[in-house]
């Protein structure tokens, strides 16, 4: 399948999600193929987050639960009286790492885990210096080199299923960073009318064909906020299986908004896969948000707090006392006071 990620404005959280995908492949023993035109793939692999074991993850959840309880105790006196007796919404937290794994973003993965897997790198500046410039099928040379490299790894390592008896079957995880940017020789991010508008879409069309015929999964990050031509983004979305956009609060008005104080950004699910079916599985909610905690990067359902204003809508105690004084003195004194009663 092809997982497409729209980068946030500064590329901070999209790169973290990109590394999570690769780190999951290392823990599961999958082969890796990392392609980049900005950062060397060797440096990307060295910065992968370290996996958390079951006991370590339970300790992390215990510390976070204690912090949440203490925060609720501190805020118990601030909440309005009409909300205080309502049952609190409980968030179902996983008790064990049965599906997938969890990672500590404050630590990097140990070199011993890389000994049991194979990884392949594609660094565009090195590829351009080693081979002459090429262009075929109205596609720029960077995309052509990348497709040839992916195709060679799939066929040589047997991910296409050509030699199933010689070696044990495995999965190839492909990661392509910041595809479509100026570093890849594409001008879709710098011009509303680029010279070659179909170069990226042709690359994705051929790549999806390679993924369908092999045991491979691919994640691609793209700076969608820089693409001015919306028609290109629509074609890219149609050529992908899963499309997710990350919206960071850094530098925006939501960063100081008290409604989003517990989160660092929003997750927009634009498309989910519908492989071997006519319709796709629709989730019960699309309001997702992410936050980067001390050690964990989590994606949760977006729960906004109740709208609590500083001024209460009902009359204050002072106004009630003045009204009671006017009522006790009789109807003749009502014209002198601040409050007037209409019958």
ZADO-1210 file (C-alpha; in nm, 4 decimals, padded with zeros to 6 digits):
<atoms>
<atom x="00.0000" y="00.0000" z="00.0000" code="UNK" pos="1"/>
<atom x="00.0973" y="00.3625" z="-00.0466" code="UNK" pos="2"/>
<atom x="00.0725" y="00.5839" z="00.2625" code="UNK" pos="3"/>
<atom x="00.0851" y="00.9529" z="00.1767" code="UNK" pos="4"/>
<atom x="00.1535" y="01.2159" z="00.4435" code="UNK" pos="5"/>
<atom x="00.1075" y="01.5891" z="00.3970" code="UNK" pos="6"/>
<atom x="00.3861" y="01.7568" z="00.5904" code="UNK" pos="7"/>
<atom x="00.3193" y="02.0172" z="00.8543" code="UNK" pos="8"/>
<atom x="00.4476" y="02.3694" z="00.7999" code="UNK" pos="9"/>
<atom x="00.7903" y="02.3141" z="00.9544" code="UNK" pos="10"/>
<atom x="00.8166" y="01.9399" z="00.8863" code="UNK" pos="11"/>
<atom x="00.8752" y="01.8555" z="01.2524" code="UNK" pos="12"/>
<atom x="00.5957" y="01.6082" z="01.3221" code="UNK" pos="13"/>
<atom x="00.5814" y="01.4590" z="00.9722" code="UNK" pos="14"/>
<atom x="00.9471" y="01.3580" z="01.0018" code="UNK" pos="15"/>
<atom x="00.8687" y="01.2005" z="01.3377" code="UNK" pos="16"/>
<atom x="00.5852" y="00.9981" z="01.1838" code="UNK" pos="17"/>
<atom x="00.8215" y="00.9029" z="00.9008" code="UNK" pos="18"/>
<atom x="01.0744" y="00.7687" z="01.1524" code="UNK" pos="19"/>
<atom x="00.8023" y="00.5789" z="01.3388" code="UNK" pos="20"/>
<atom x="00.7204" y="00.3903" z="01.0187" code="UNK" pos="21"/>
<atom x="01.0852" y="00.2932" z="00.9691" code="UNK" pos="22"/>
<atom x="01.1374" y="00.2030" z="01.3354" code="UNK" pos="23"/>
<atom x="00.8403" y="-00.0348" z="01.3219" code="UNK" pos="24"/>
<atom x="01.0093" y="-00.2090" z="01.0303" code="UNK" pos="25"/>
<atom x="01.3315" y="-00.2501" z="01.2276" code="UNK" pos="26"/>
<atom x="01.1510" y="-00.4044" z="01.5255" code="UNK" pos="27"/>
<atom x="00.9495" y="-00.6399" z="01.3010" code="UNK" pos="28"/>
<atom x="01.2590" y="-00.7479" z="01.1061" code="UNK" pos="29"/>
<atom x="01.1549" y="-00.5969" z="00.7718" code="UNK" pos="30"/>
<atom x="01.3963" y="-00.4702" z="00.5092" code="UNK" pos="31"/>
<atom x="01.4195" y="-00.0935" z="00.4680" code="UNK" pos="32"/>
<atom x="01.4656" y="00.1348" z="00.1698" code="UNK" pos="33"/>
<atom x="01.5142" y="00.5010" z="00.2617" code="UNK" pos="34"/>
<atom x="01.5243" y="00.7720" z="-00.0058" code="UNK" pos="35"/>
<atom x="01.5925" y="01.1385" z="00.0580" code="UNK" pos="36"/>
<atom x="01.7248" y="01.4461" z="-00.1187" code="UNK" pos="37"/>
<atom x="01.7733" y="01.6584" z="00.1927" code="UNK" pos="38"/>
<atom x="01.9104" y="01.4467" z="00.4773" code="UNK" pos="39"/>
<atom x="02.1374" y="01.1483" z="00.4294" code="UNK" pos="40"/>
<atom x="01.9509" y="00.8193" z="00.4897" code="UNK" pos="41"/>
<atom x="02.2256" y="00.6977" z="00.7232" code="UNK" pos="42"/>
<atom x="02.1563" y="00.9904" z="00.9553" code="UNK" pos="43"/>
<atom x="01.7822" y="00.9215" z="00.9394" code="UNK" pos="44"/>
<atom x="01.8336" y="00.5602" z="01.0457" code="UNK" pos="45"/>
<atom x="02.0589" y="00.6651" z="01.3326" code="UNK" pos="46"/>
<atom x="01.7864" y="00.8934" z="01.4705" code="UNK" pos="47"/>
<atom x="01.5062" y="00.6356" z="01.4782" code="UNK" pos="48"/>
<atom x="01.3253" y="00.6248" z="01.8157" code="UNK" pos="49"/>
<atom x="01.3984" y="00.3376" z="02.0512" code="UNK" pos="50"/>
<atom x="01.1217" y="00.0798" z="02.1077" code="UNK" pos="51"/>
<atom x="00.9538" y="00.0481" z="02.4460" code="UNK" pos="52"/>
<atom x="00.9052" y="-00.2940" z="02.6008" code="UNK" pos="53"/>
<atom x="00.5754" y="-00.3898" z="02.7632" code="UNK" pos="54"/>
<atom x="00.6921" y="-00.3234" z="03.1193" code="UNK" pos="55"/>
<atom x="00.8525" y="00.0051" z="03.0234" code="UNK" pos="56"/>
<atom x="00.5381" y="00.1151" z="02.8442" code="UNK" pos="57"/>
<atom x="00.3224" y="00.0317" z="03.1463" code="UNK" pos="58"/>
<atom x="00.5495" y="00.2435" z="03.3640" code="UNK" pos="59"/>
<atom x="00.5183" y="00.5316" z="03.1177" code="UNK" pos="60"/>
<atom x="00.1398" y="00.5049" z="03.1227" code="UNK" pos="61"/>
<atom x="00.1437" y="00.4890" z="03.5024" code="UNK" pos="62"/>
<atom x="00.3432" y="00.8105" z="03.5264" code="UNK" pos="63"/>
<atom x="00.1124" y="00.9866" z="03.2803" code="UNK" pos="64"/>
<atom x="-00.1999" y="00.8643" z="03.4619" code="UNK" pos="65"/>
<atom x="-00.0616" y="00.9982" z="03.7910" code="UNK" pos="66"/>
<atom x="00.0086" y="01.3335" z="03.6275" code="UNK" pos="67"/>
<atom x="-00.3445" y="01.3478" z="03.4860" code="UNK" pos="68"/>
<atom x="-00.4984" y="01.2700" z="03.8259" code="UNK" pos="69"/>
<atom x="-00.2961" y="01.5411" z="03.9981" code="UNK" pos="70"/>
<atom x="-00.3951" y="01.7887" z="03.7275" code="UNK" pos="71"/>
<atom x="-00.7628" y="01.6993" z="03.7692" code="UNK" pos="72"/>
<atom x="-00.7307" y="01.7504" z="04.1445" code="UNK" pos="73"/>
<atom x="-00.5805" y="02.0951" z="04.0919" code="UNK" pos="74"/>
<atom x="-00.8536" y="02.1926" z="03.8461" code="UNK" pos="75"/>
<atom x="-01.1364" y="02.0558" z="04.0625" code="UNK" pos="76"/>
<atom x="-01.1887" y="02.3931" z="04.2320" code="UNK" pos="77"/>
<atom x="-01.1879" y="02.5843" z="03.9025" code="UNK" pos="78"/>
<atom x="-01.4581" y="02.3879" z="03.7232" code="UNK" pos="79"/>
<atom x="-01.8113" y="02.5254" z="03.7286" code="UNK" pos="80"/>
<atom x="-02.0566" y="02.3779" z="03.9782" code="UNK" pos="81"/>
<atom x="-02.2906" y="02.2555" z="03.7044" code="UNK" pos="82"/>
<atom x="-02.0147" y="02.0388" z="03.5521" code="UNK" pos="83"/>
<atom x="-01.8566" y="01.9167" z="03.8738" code="UNK" pos="84"/>
<atom x="-02.0924" y="01.6247" z="03.9401" code="UNK" pos="85"/>
<atom x="-02.1024" y="01.4991" z="03.5820" code="UNK" pos="86"/>
<atom x="-01.9199" y="01.1712" z="03.5085" code="UNK" pos="87"/>
<atom x="-01.5793" y="01.2213" z="03.3522" code="UNK" pos="88"/>
<atom x="-01.5080" y="01.0830" z="03.0088" code="UNK" pos="89"/>
<atom x="-01.2600" y="00.7984" z="03.0321" code="UNK" pos="90"/>
<atom x="-01.0014" y="00.7461" z="02.7621" code="UNK" pos="91"/>
<atom x="-00.9440" y="00.3803" z="02.6832" code="UNK" pos="92"/>
<atom x="-00.5696" y="00.3324" z="02.7049" code="UNK" pos="93"/>
<atom x="-00.4066" y="00.0158" z="02.5784" code="UNK" pos="94"/>
<atom x="-00.2804" y="-00.2062" z="02.8555" code="UNK" pos="95"/>
<atom x="-00.0242" y="-00.3951" z="02.6505" code="UNK" pos="96"/>
<atom x="00.1598" y="-00.3670" z="02.3223" code="UNK" pos="97"/>
<atom x="-00.0338" y="-00.6362" z="02.1361" code="UNK" pos="98"/>
<atom x="-00.0738" y="-00.4504" z="01.8075" code="UNK" pos="99"/>
<atom x="00.2344" y="-00.2668" z="01.6917" code="UNK" pos="100"/>
<atom x="00.4943" y="-00.1198" z="01.9222" code="UNK" pos="101"/>
<atom x="00.5533" y="00.1994" z="02.1152" code="UNK" pos="102"/>
<atom x="00.8636" y="00.4135" z="02.0999" code="UNK" pos="103"/>
<atom x="01.0581" y="00.6528" z="02.3171" code="UNK" pos="104"/>
<atom x="01.1348" y="00.9697" z="02.1215" code="UNK" pos="105"/>
<atom x="01.3957" y="01.0767" z="02.3771" code="UNK" pos="106"/>
<atom x="01.6207" y="00.7807" z="02.2897" code="UNK" pos="107"/>
<atom x="01.7565" y="00.6420" z="01.9641" code="UNK" pos="108"/>
<atom x="01.7402" y="00.2830" z="01.8513" code="UNK" pos="109"/>
<atom x="02.0306" y="00.0569" z="01.9460" code="UNK" pos="110"/>
<atom x="02.2752" y="-00.0535" z="01.6718" code="UNK" pos="111"/>
<atom x="02.2221" y="-00.4193" z="01.7670" code="UNK" pos="112"/>
<atom x="01.8719" y="-00.4151" z="01.6198" code="UNK" pos="113"/>
<atom x="02.0082" y="-00.3220" z="01.2765" code="UNK" pos="114"/>
<atom x="02.2210" y="-00.6363" z="01.2581" code="UNK" pos="115"/>
<atom x="01.9226" y="-00.8620" z="01.1890" code="UNK" pos="116"/>
<atom x="01.7821" y="-00.6572" z="00.8974" code="UNK" pos="117"/>
<atom x="01.8932" y="-00.5186" z="00.5632" code="UNK" pos="118"/>
<atom x="01.8609" y="-00.1553" z="00.4664" code="UNK" pos="119"/>
<atom x="01.9144" y="00.0217" z="00.1371" code="UNK" pos="120"/>
<atom x="01.9766" y="00.3922" z="00.0916" code="UNK" pos="121"/>
<atom x="01.9078" y="00.6360" z="-00.1904" code="UNK" pos="122"/>
<atom x="02.0661" y="00.9784" z="-00.1486" code="UNK" pos="123"/>
<atom x="01.9934" y="01.1957" z="-00.4507" code="UNK" pos="124"/>
<atom x="02.3119" y="01.4125" z="-00.4489" code="UNK" pos="125"/>
<atom x="02.5263" y="01.0979" z="-00.4544" code="UNK" pos="126"/>
<atom x="02.3183" y="00.9424" z="-00.7323" code="UNK" pos="127"/>
<atom x="02.3428" y="01.2549" z="-00.9477" code="UNK" pos="128"/>
<atom x="02.7201" y="01.2692" z="-00.9119" code="UNK" pos="129"/>
<atom x="02.7733" y="00.9008" z="-00.9918" code="UNK" pos="130"/>
<atom x="02.5543" y="00.8725" z="-01.3038" code="UNK" pos="131"/>
<atom x="02.4937" y="01.1037" z="-01.6005" code="UNK" pos="132"/>
<atom x="02.1696" y="01.2947" z="-01.6326" code="UNK" pos="133"/>
<atom x="01.8771" y="01.0978" z="-01.7699" code="UNK" pos="134"/>
<atom x="01.5156" y="01.1696" z="-01.8576" code="UNK" pos="135"/>
<atom x="01.2510" y="00.9341" z="-01.9897" code="UNK" pos="136"/>
<atom x="00.8734" y="00.9311" z="-02.0342" code="UNK" pos="137"/>
<atom x="00.8381" y="01.3014" z="-01.9449" code="UNK" pos="138"/>
<atom x="00.9757" y="01.2352" z="-01.5976" code="UNK" pos="139"/>
<atom x="01.2672" y="01.4173" z="-01.4408" code="UNK" pos="140"/>
<atom x="01.5920" y="01.2348" z="-01.3789" code="UNK" pos="141"/>
<atom x="01.5529" y="01.2174" z="-00.9999" code="UNK" pos="142"/>
<atom x="01.2231" y="01.0276" z="-01.0192" code="UNK" pos="143"/>
<atom x="01.3590" y="00.7976" z="-01.2898" code="UNK" pos="144"/>
<atom x="01.6649" y="00.7063" z="-01.0827" code="UNK" pos="145"/>
<atom x="01.4505" y="00.6444" z="-00.7765" code="UNK" pos="146"/>
<atom x="01.2129" y="00.4133" z="-00.9637" code="UNK" pos="147"/>
<atom x="01.5012" y="00.2167" z="-01.1117" code="UNK" pos="148"/>
<atom x="01.6597" y="00.1773" z="-00.7694" code="UNK" pos="149"/>
<atom x="01.3342" y="00.0570" z="-00.6092" code="UNK" pos="150"/>
<atom x="01.2669" y="-00.1838" z="-00.8950" code="UNK" pos="151"/>
<atom x="01.6183" y="-00.3268" z="-00.8725" code="UNK" pos="152"/>
<atom x="01.5877" y="-00.3915" z="-00.4975" code="UNK" pos="153"/>
<atom x="01.2460" y="-00.5567" z="-00.5383" code="UNK" pos="154"/>
<atom x="01.3673" y="-00.7943" z="-00.8092" code="UNK" pos="155"/>
<atom x="01.7107" y="-00.8719" z="-00.6650" code="UNK" pos="156"/>
<atom x="01.5919" y="-00.9378" z="-00.3095" code="UNK" pos="157"/>
<atom x="01.2950" y="-01.1470" z="-00.4211" code="UNK" pos="158"/>
<atom x="01.0150" y="-00.9231" z="-00.2916" code="UNK" pos="159"/>
<atom x="00.8226" y="-00.9848" z="-00.6137" code="UNK" pos="160"/>
<atom x="00.7740" y="-01.3514" z="-00.5189" code="UNK" pos="161"/>
<atom x="00.9822" y="-01.4866" z="-00.8068" code="UNK" pos="162"/>
<atom x="01.1903" y="-01.7200" z="-00.5859" code="UNK" pos="163"/>
<atom x="00.9692" y="-01.8136" z="-00.2901" code="UNK" pos="164"/>
<atom x="01.1539" y="-02.1398" z="-00.2225" code="UNK" pos="165"/>
<atom x="01.5036" y="-01.9974" z="-00.1773" code="UNK" pos="166"/>
<atom x="01.4469" y="-01.7623" z="00.1136" code="UNK" pos="167"/>
<atom x="01.1888" y="-01.6809" z="00.3744" code="UNK" pos="168"/>
<atom x="00.9340" y="-01.4214" z="00.2720" code="UNK" pos="169"/>
<atom x="00.9817" y="-01.0745" z="00.4089" code="UNK" pos="170"/>
<atom x="00.8394" y="-00.7252" z="00.3603" code="UNK" pos="171"/>
<atom x="01.0150" y="-00.4220" z="00.2169" code="UNK" pos="172"/>
<atom x="00.9355" y="-00.0894" z="00.3819" code="UNK" pos="173"/>
<atom x="01.0027" y="00.2067" z="00.1531" code="UNK" pos="174"/>
<atom x="01.0337" y="00.5582" z="00.2917" code="UNK" pos="175"/>
<atom x="01.0614" y="00.8646" z="00.0644" code="UNK" pos="176"/>
<atom x="01.1145" y="01.1987" z="00.2346" code="UNK" pos="177"/>
<atom x="00.9856" y="01.5363" z="00.1056" code="UNK" pos="178"/>
<atom x="00.8965" y="01.4148" z="-00.2423" code="UNK" pos="179"/>
<atom x="00.8029" y="01.6902" z="-00.4866" code="UNK" pos="180"/>
<atom x="01.0200" y="01.9573" z="-00.3265" code="UNK" pos="181"/>
<atom x="01.2777" y="02.1671" z="-00.5087" code="UNK" pos="182"/>
<atom x="01.5518" y="01.9324" z="-00.3902" code="UNK" pos="183"/>
<atom x="01.4072" y="01.6599" z="-00.6145" code="UNK" pos="184"/>
<atom x="01.4285" y="01.8879" z="-00.9187" code="UNK" pos="185"/>
<atom x="01.0527" y="01.9449" z="-00.9317" code="UNK" pos="186"/>
<atom x="00.8990" y="02.2915" z="-00.9578" code="UNK" pos="187"/>
<atom x="00.5436" y="02.2151" z="-00.8424" code="UNK" pos="188"/>
<atom x="00.6175" y="02.3864" z="-00.5093" code="UNK" pos="189"/>
<atom x="00.7570" y="02.7041" z="-00.6636" code="UNK" pos="190"/>
<atom x="00.5182" y="02.7780" z="-00.9496" code="UNK" pos="191"/>
<atom x="00.1457" y="02.7632" z="-01.0056" code="UNK" pos="192"/>
<atom x="00.2056" y="02.6524" z="-01.3649" code="UNK" pos="193"/>
<atom x="00.5071" y="02.4165" z="-01.3475" code="UNK" pos="194"/>
<atom x="00.6864" y="02.3045" z="-01.6606" code="UNK" pos="195"/>
<atom x="00.6180" y="01.9348" z="-01.6017" code="UNK" pos="196"/>
<atom x="00.2892" y="01.8938" z="-01.4169" code="UNK" pos="197"/>
<atom x="00.2650" y="01.5175" z="-01.4755" code="UNK" pos="198"/>
<atom x="00.6111" y="01.4116" z="-01.3604" code="UNK" pos="199"/>
<atom x="00.5080" y="01.3447" z="-00.9999" code="UNK" pos="200"/>
<atom x="00.1818" y="01.1727" z="-01.0904" code="UNK" pos="201"/>
<atom x="00.3571" y="00.9422" z="-01.3382" code="UNK" pos="202"/>
<atom x="00.6080" y="00.8501" z="-01.0712" code="UNK" pos="203"/>
<atom x="00.3304" y="00.7621" z="-00.8259" code="UNK" pos="204"/>
<atom x="00.1446" y="00.5626" z="-01.0901" code="UNK" pos="205"/>
<atom x="00.4494" y="00.3453" z="-01.1643" code="UNK" pos="206"/>
<atom x="00.5375" y="00.3164" z="-00.7950" code="UNK" pos="207"/>
<atom x="00.1899" y="00.1945" z="-00.7046" code="UNK" pos="208"/>
<atom x="00.2187" y="-00.0708" z="-00.9757" code="UNK" pos="209"/>
<atom x="00.5443" y="-00.1930" z="-00.8204" code="UNK" pos="210"/>
<atom x="00.3866" y="-00.2046" z="-00.4759" code="UNK" pos="211"/>
<atom x="00.0879" y="-00.4056" z="-00.5996" code="UNK" pos="212"/>
<atom x="00.3138" y="-00.6721" z="-00.7512" code="UNK" pos="213"/>
<atom x="00.5478" y="-00.7083" z="-00.4537" code="UNK" pos="214"/>
<atom x="00.5500" y="-00.7479" z="-00.0768" code="UNK" pos="215"/>
<atom x="00.6167" y="-00.3804" z="-00.0162" code="UNK" pos="216"/>
<atom x="00.4701" y="-00.0873" z="00.1734" code="UNK" pos="217"/>
<atom x="00.5652" y="00.2750" z="00.1160" code="UNK" pos="218"/>
<atom x="00.5326" y="00.6020" z="00.3054" code="UNK" pos="219"/>
<atom x="00.5831" y="00.9357" z="00.1302" code="UNK" pos="220"/>
<atom x="00.5966" y="01.2812" z="00.2852" code="UNK" pos="221"/>
<atom x="00.5217" y="01.5814" z="00.0663" code="UNK" pos="222"/>
<atom x="00.5145" y="01.9572" z="00.1451" code="UNK" pos="223"/>
<atom x="00.1523" y="02.0015" z="00.0392" code="UNK" pos="224"/>
<atom x="00.1301" y="02.3528" z="00.1865" code="UNK" pos="225"/>
<atom x="00.3797" y="02.4726" z="-00.0771" code="UNK" pos="226"/>
<atom x="00.1947" y="02.3301" z="-00.3784" code="UNK" pos="227"/>
<atom x="-00.0072" y="02.6104" z="-00.5366" code="UNK" pos="228"/>
<atom x="-00.1815" y="02.4027" z="-00.8017" code="UNK" pos="229"/>
<atom x="-00.4665" y="02.2192" z="-00.6286" code="UNK" pos="230"/>
<atom x="-00.5278" y="01.9956" z="-00.9306" code="UNK" pos="231"/>
<atom x="-00.1911" y="01.8278" z="-00.8690" code="UNK" pos="232"/>
<atom x="-00.2875" y="01.7502" z="-00.5097" code="UNK" pos="233"/>
<atom x="-00.6150" y="01.5952" z="-00.6256" code="UNK" pos="234"/>
<atom x="-00.4281" y="01.3650" z="-00.8645" code="UNK" pos="235"/>
<atom x="-00.1790" y="01.2705" z="-00.5945" code="UNK" pos="236"/>
<atom x="-00.4642" y="01.1871" z="-00.3563" code="UNK" pos="237"/>
<atom x="-00.6333" y="00.9650" z="-00.6145" code="UNK" pos="238"/>
<atom x="-00.3080" y="00.7762" z="-00.6762" code="UNK" pos="239"/>
<atom x="-00.2546" y="00.7043" z="-00.3046" code="UNK" pos="240"/>
<atom x="-00.4196" y="00.4492" z="-00.0791" code="UNK" pos="241"/>
<atom x="-00.4060" y="00.6438" z="00.2470" code="UNK" pos="242"/>
<atom x="-00.3742" y="01.0220" z="00.2696" code="UNK" pos="243"/>
<atom x="-00.3192" y="01.1913" z="00.6055" code="UNK" pos="244"/>
<atom x="-00.2435" y="01.5575" z="00.6681" code="UNK" pos="245"/>
<atom x="-00.0710" y="01.7006" z="00.9753" code="UNK" pos="246"/>
<atom x="-00.1538" y="02.0529" z="01.0913" code="UNK" pos="247"/>
<atom x="00.0859" y="02.1907" z="01.3497" code="UNK" pos="248"/>
<atom x="-00.0083" y="02.4665" z="01.5935" code="UNK" pos="249"/>
<atom x="00.3401" y="02.6190" z="01.5811" code="UNK" pos="250"/>
<atom x="00.3149" y="02.9818" z="01.4724" code="UNK" pos="251"/>
<atom x="-00.0661" y="02.9781" z="01.4465" code="UNK" pos="252"/>
<atom x="-00.3444" y="03.1262" z="01.6576" code="UNK" pos="253"/>
<atom x="-00.4379" y="02.7838" z="01.7922" code="UNK" pos="254"/>
<atom x="-00.1040" y="02.7609" z="01.9719" code="UNK" pos="255"/>
<atom x="-00.2292" y="03.0087" z="02.2355" code="UNK" pos="256"/>
<atom x="-00.5932" y="02.8999" z="02.2216" code="UNK" pos="257"/>
<atom x="-00.6920" y="02.7455" z="02.5580" code="UNK" pos="258"/>
<atom x="-00.9172" y="02.4953" z="02.3791" code="UNK" pos="259"/>
<atom x="-00.6109" y="02.3247" z="02.2265" code="UNK" pos="260"/>
<atom x="-00.3719" y="02.3629" z="02.5180" code="UNK" pos="261"/>
<atom x="-00.3311" y="01.9846" z="02.5574" code="UNK" pos="262"/>
<atom x="-00.2439" y="01.9211" z="02.1913" code="UNK" pos="263"/>
<atom x="00.0280" y="02.0180" z="01.9460" code="UNK" pos="264"/>
<atom x="-00.1645" y="01.9749" z="01.6212" code="UNK" pos="265"/>
<atom x="-00.4492" y="01.8141" z="01.4300" code="UNK" pos="266"/>
<atom x="-00.4615" y="01.5027" z="01.2122" code="UNK" pos="267"/>
<atom x="-00.6752" y="01.5247" z="00.8980" code="UNK" pos="268"/>
<atom x="-00.7664" y="01.1881" z="00.7438" code="UNK" pos="269"/>
<atom x="-00.8392" y="01.2699" z="00.3797" code="UNK" pos="270"/>
<atom x="-00.8532" y="00.9151" z="00.2424" code="UNK" pos="271"/>
<atom x="-00.8356" y="00.5611" z="00.3767" code="UNK" pos="272"/>
<atom x="-00.7648" y="00.2475" z="00.1700" code="UNK" pos="273"/>
<atom x="-01.0376" y="00.0418" z="00.0071" code="UNK" pos="274"/>
<atom x="-00.8346" y="-00.2517" z="-00.1186" code="UNK" pos="275"/>
<atom x="-01.0286" y="-00.5488" z="-00.2590" code="UNK" pos="276"/>
<atom x="-01.3608" y="-00.3832" z="-00.1757" code="UNK" pos="277"/>
<atom x="-01.6055" y="-00.1357" z="-00.3255" code="UNK" pos="278"/>
<atom x="-01.6292" y="00.0865" z="-00.0191" code="UNK" pos="279"/>
<atom x="-01.3887" y="00.1687" z="00.2607" code="UNK" pos="280"/>
<atom x="-01.4283" y="00.1272" z="00.6332" code="UNK" pos="281"/>
<atom x="-01.5574" y="00.4545" z="00.7746" code="UNK" pos="282"/>
<atom x="-01.4293" y="00.5504" z="01.1175" code="UNK" pos="283"/>
<atom x="-01.6712" y="00.6640" z="01.3857" code="UNK" pos="284"/>
<atom x="-01.4796" y="00.9890" z="01.4314" code="UNK" pos="285"/>
<atom x="-01.2572" y="01.2101" z="01.2189" code="UNK" pos="286"/>
<atom x="-01.1640" y="01.4586" z="01.4905" code="UNK" pos="287"/>
<atom x="-00.8099" y="01.3503" z="01.5714" code="UNK" pos="288"/>
<atom x="-00.5281" y="01.5415" z="01.7359" code="UNK" pos="289"/>
<atom x="-00.1695" y="01.4614" z="01.8264" code="UNK" pos="290"/>
<atom x="00.0600" y="01.5692" z="02.1034" code="UNK" pos="291"/>
<atom x="00.4242" y="01.5117" z="02.1770" code="UNK" pos="292"/>
<atom x="00.4652" y="01.4189" z="02.5396" code="UNK" pos="293"/>
<atom x="00.7849" y="01.3795" z="02.7314" code="UNK" pos="294"/>
<atom x="00.8691" y="01.0494" z="02.5634" code="UNK" pos="295"/>
<atom x="00.5673" y="00.9477" z="02.3550" code="UNK" pos="296"/>
<atom x="00.4069" y="01.0761" z="02.0370" code="UNK" pos="297"/>
<atom x="00.0361" y="00.9960" z="02.0572" code="UNK" pos="298"/>
<atom x="-00.2644" y="01.0455" z="01.8291" code="UNK" pos="299"/>
<atom x="-00.5926" y="01.0736" z="02.0181" code="UNK" pos="300"/>
<atom x="-00.9510" y="01.1741" z="01.9701" code="UNK" pos="301"/>
<atom x="-01.0007" y="01.5461" z="01.9981" code="UNK" pos="302"/>
<atom x="-01.1884" y="01.6267" z="02.3197" code="UNK" pos="303"/>
<atom x="-01.2522" y="01.9968" z="02.3675" code="UNK" pos="304"/>
<atom x="-01.3127" y="02.1248" z="02.7216" code="UNK" pos="305"/>
<atom x="-01.6497" y="02.2834" z="02.8136" code="UNK" pos="306"/>
<atom x="-01.6933" y="02.6514" z="02.7339" code="UNK" pos="307"/>
<atom x="-01.6234" y="02.8134" z="03.0708" code="UNK" pos="308"/>
<atom x="-01.6295" y="03.1926" z="03.0722" code="UNK" pos="309"/>
<atom x="-01.4901" y="03.4204" z="03.3419" code="UNK" pos="310"/>
<atom x="-01.8243" y="03.5997" z="03.3912" code="UNK" pos="311"/>
<atom x="-02.1147" y="03.3879" z="03.5105" code="UNK" pos="312"/>
<atom x="-02.4436" y="03.4377" z="03.3259" code="UNK" pos="313"/>
<atom x="-02.6609" y="03.4315" z="03.6374" code="UNK" pos="314"/>
<atom x="-02.6871" y="03.7212" z="03.8850" code="UNK" pos="315"/>
<atom x="-02.4083" y="03.7596" z="04.1362" code="UNK" pos="316"/>
<atom x="-02.4513" y="03.7427" z="04.5119" code="UNK" pos="317"/>
<atom x="-02.4218" y="04.1193" z="04.5479" code="UNK" pos="318"/>
<atom x="-02.7073" y="04.1833" z="04.3056" code="UNK" pos="319"/>
<atom x="-02.9202" y="03.9250" z="04.4825" code="UNK" pos="320"/>
<atom x="-02.8547" y="04.0936" z="04.8183" code="UNK" pos="321"/>
<atom x="-02.9570" y="04.4331" z="04.6810" code="UNK" pos="322"/>
<atom x="-03.2770" y="04.2877" z="04.5361" code="UNK" pos="323"/>
<atom x="-03.3630" y="04.1262" z="04.8679" code="UNK" pos="324"/>
<atom x="-03.3098" y="04.4595" z="05.0474" code="UNK" pos="325"/>
<atom x="-03.5434" y="04.6353" z="04.8065" code="UNK" pos="326"/>
<atom x="-03.8126" y="04.3739" z="04.8521" code="UNK" pos="327"/>
<atom x="-03.7920" y="04.3972" z="05.2309" code="UNK" pos="328"/>
<atom x="-03.8277" y="04.7790" z="05.2334" code="UNK" pos="329"/>
<atom x="-04.1460" y="04.7737" z="05.0277" code="UNK" pos="330"/>
<atom x="-04.2555" y="04.8652" z="04.6807" code="UNK" pos="331"/>
<atom x="-04.2068" y="05.2382" z="04.7405" code="UNK" pos="332"/>
<atom x="-03.8316" y="05.2050" z="04.7757" code="UNK" pos="333"/>
<atom x="-03.7868" y="05.0204" z="04.4501" code="UNK" pos="334"/>
<atom x="-03.7581" y="05.3409" z="04.2509" code="UNK" pos="335"/>
<atom x="-03.4538" y="05.4467" z="04.4551" code="UNK" pos="336"/>
<atom x="-03.2526" y="05.1253" z="04.4093" code="UNK" pos="337"/>
<atom x="-03.0680" y="05.0017" z="04.1065" code="UNK" pos="338"/>
<atom x="-03.3030" y="04.7158" z="04.0338" code="UNK" pos="339"/>
<atom x="-03.6587" y="04.7587" z="03.9088" code="UNK" pos="340"/>
<atom x="-03.9220" y="04.4901" z="03.9227" code="UNK" pos="341"/>
<atom x="-04.1880" y="04.4863" z="03.6513" code="UNK" pos="342"/>
<atom x="-04.5246" y="04.3270" z="03.7300" code="UNK" pos="343"/>
</atoms>
